[in-house]
Amino acid sequence: MLNQVYHQSKNTNAGRKSTDVVLKFKMLISQELYNISDAKLEYHVHDRLSFMRFLNLGLKDKVPDATIPN
């Protein structure tokens, strides 16, 4: 269902790969629950295992950068 809502057509293979829509959705939920900014969310995901667990990320997984639109 999320893929249908957030459908982006890519004309070329250039540029960064898009972030998983489920990860984006879970990050938005976290921001709303804790009332935090993009930068604070990025910090908390790097800092807290509970955030990583909720987002289904491992210690070596990349966290989307707060300064770059997803």
VOBA-1610 file (N, C-alpha, C; in pm, whole numbers, padded with zeros to 5 digits, always signed):
BEGIN
Met+00082-00118+00000Met+00000+00000+00000Met+00087+00125+00000Leu+00196+00125+00078Leu+00285+00240+00083Leu+00351+00265-00052Asn+00386+00159-00122Asn+00448+00176-00254Asn+00354+00246-00351Gln+00224+00221-00340Gln+00128+00287-00428Gln+00117+00435-00396Val+00122+00468-00268Val+00111+00608-00226Val+00237+00684-00263Tyr+00351+00625-00240Tyr+00479+00692-00264Tyr+00545+00632-00387His+00488+00653-00501His+00545+00601-00625His+00623+00712-00693Gln+00752+00689-00712Gln+00836+00784-00785Gln+00889+00715-00908Ser+00868+00775-01021Ser+00924+00718-01143Ser+01065+00773-01162Lys+01156+00684-01193Lys+01295+00723-01215Lys+01326+00710-01363Asn+01374+00820-01420Asn+01403+00819-01563Asn+01540+00760-01593Thr+01634+00774-01499Thr+01768+00722-01521Thr+01814+00646-01397Asn+01926+00580-01410Asn+01985+00508-01297Asn+02084+00595-01220Ala+02097+00719-01261Ala+02192+00810-01195Ala+02139+00853-01060Gly+02229+00890-00973Gly+02190+00944-00843Gly+02181+00838-00735Arg+02140+00884-00620Arg+02131+00798-00502Arg+02010+00706-00512Lys+02023+00587-00455Lys+01910+00495-00450Lys+01809+00548-00351Ser+01682+00528-00381Ser+01578+00578-00291Ser+01573+00494-00164Thr+01528+00558-00058Thr+01514+00492+00071Thr+01387+00408+00071Asp+01392+00296+00139Asp+01278+00206+00149Asp+01157+00281+00205Val+01041+00263+00145Val+00922+00337+00186Val+00876+00298+00327Val+00896+00174+00366Val+00857+00131+00500Val+00947+00200+00603Leu+01077+00209+00573Leu+01170+00279+00662Leu+01131+00426+00675Lys+01098+00490+00564Lys+01055+00631+00567Lys+00930+00648+00653Phe+00835+00558+00635Phe+00711+00565+00710Phe+00735+00549+00860Lys+00818+00452+00896Lys+00850+00431+01038Lys+00926+00550+01096Met+01010+00614+01016Met+01082+00731+01063Met+00985+00847+01086Leu+00887+00863+00999Leu+00786+00967+01019Leu+00704+00941+01145Ile+00670+00816+01170Ile+00597+00780+01292Ile+00681+00817+01414Ser+00810+00783+01411Ser+00898+00815+01524Ser+00906+00965+01548Gln+00915+01041+01441Gln+00921+01187+01455Gln+00794+01243+01518Glu+00682+01191+01478Glu+00555+01239+01534Glu+00539+01197+01680Leu+00576+01073+01712Leu+00562+01025+01850Leu+00649+01103+01948Tyr+00771+01133+01908Tyr+00866+01198+01998Tyr+00880+01348+01972Asn+00809+01399+01872Asn+00812+01540+01838Asn+00955+01592+01821Ile+01027+01527+01729Ile+01167+01562+01706Ile+01190+01597+01559Ser+01295+01673+01533Ser+01330+01716+01398Ser+01401+01603+01323Asp+01428+01627+01196Asp+01502+01530+01115Asp+01641+01504+01173Ala+01708+01611+01211Ala+01844+01598+01266Ala+01843+01520+01398Lys+01747+01549+01483Lys+01737+01477+01611Lys+01703+01330+01588Leu+01618+01303+01491Leu+01584+01165+01460Leu+01708+01089+01413Glu+01784+01150+01325Glu+01907+01087+01277Glu+02000+01057+01395Tyr+02015+01153+01486Tyr+02099+01133+01604Tyr+02048+01016+01689His+01917+01014+01716His+01861+00909+01800His+01873+00771+01736Val+01858+00764+01605Val+01872+00634+01538Val+02015+00583+01550His+02113+00673+01541His+02252+00634+01558His+02283+00598+01704Asp+02214+00664+01797Asp+02246+00656+01939Asp+02172+00546+02014Arg+02050+00516+01977Arg+01965+00428+02057Arg+01927+00301+01983Leu+01950+00190+02051Leu+01916+00061+01992Leu+01765+00044+01976Ser+01687+00107+02063Ser+01541+00095+02052Ser+01491+00155+01921Phe+01548+00268+01880Phe+01510+00327+01752Phe+01554+00237+01638Met+01674+00185+01647Met+01725+00096+01541Met+01638-00029+01529Arg+01599-00083+01643Arg+01517-00204+01643Arg+01381-00176+01579Phe+01319-00061+01615Phe+01190-00026+01557Phe+01200-00008+01406Leu+01309+00052+01360Leu+01328+00076+01217Leu+01384-00046+01144Asn+01409-00153+01219Asn+01462-00277+01162Asn+01599-00255+01097Leu+01684-00176+01164Leu+01819-00148+01116Leu+01921-00219+01204Gly+02030-00262+01143Gly+02141-00320+01218Gly+02245-00214+01248Leu+02347-00252+01323Leu+02451-00158+01361Leu+02529-00106+01240Lys+02540-00187+01136Lys+02618-00148+01018Lys+02533-00090+00906Asp+02401-00085+00924Asp+02313-00029+00821Asp+02326+00122+00817Lys+02306+00177+00697Lys+02311+00322+00680Lys+02179+00384+00723Val+02190+00495+00793Val+02074+00572+00834Val+02060+00687+00734Pro+01939+00711+00683Pro+01921+00823+00591Pro+01964+00954+00655Asp+02035+01035+00579Asp+02087+01162+00627Asp+01975+01263+00643Ala+01976+01337+00751Ala+01868+01433+00780Ala+01871+01554+00688Thr+01984+01584+00627Thr+01994+01704+00543Thr+01954+01679+00398Ile+01934+01555+00362Ile+01902+01520+00223Ile+01760+01466+00219Pro+01675+01519+00132Pro+01537+01469+00125Pro+01537+01323+00085Asn+01445+01246+00144Asn+01437+01101+00117Asn+01367+01077-00011
//
